[in-house]
């Protein structure tokens, strides 16, 4: 709880530094995302109160721009390409297998905060289709059978052996 108090103090200082500037909402939301890792409802309310704008205005901007997340992301962000080349070569089955292995839906984060699973339109590696990326590391020419082994590399040693 103490860490949260400190983060809200950082946000308060950020709001104060932008409060009287036109277009202050965007840099404040960007800063909040950096501080908290997301712009949850309590963070949005704090921003709305601090800037003197409505919560619906803050929510509207936070949901319009894909750079903002309303929920915390996992330590490892898994992005599966569903662009045409990847989709034709079976990326949906990769996404389905990840969802099964991680026990989360697309867009979800594991309860331990380790993984977030996302579908994307293009990762720019069409020649390696189907492709997924985990925190910037690209895995290409995937099959569903490879998924458990790849995920195991990101598990703590105690869990990977279990």
Secondary structure, DSSP 8 states (H G I E B T S, - for coil): -HHHHHHHHHHHHHHHHHTTSTTHHHHHHHHHHHHHSS--HHHHHHHHHHHT--HHHHHHHHHHSTT--SS---SEEEEEE-SHHHHHTTHHHHHHHHHHHHT--TT-B-TTSSEEEEEES--S-GGG-S-EEETTEEE-S--HHHHHHHHHTTS-HHHHH-
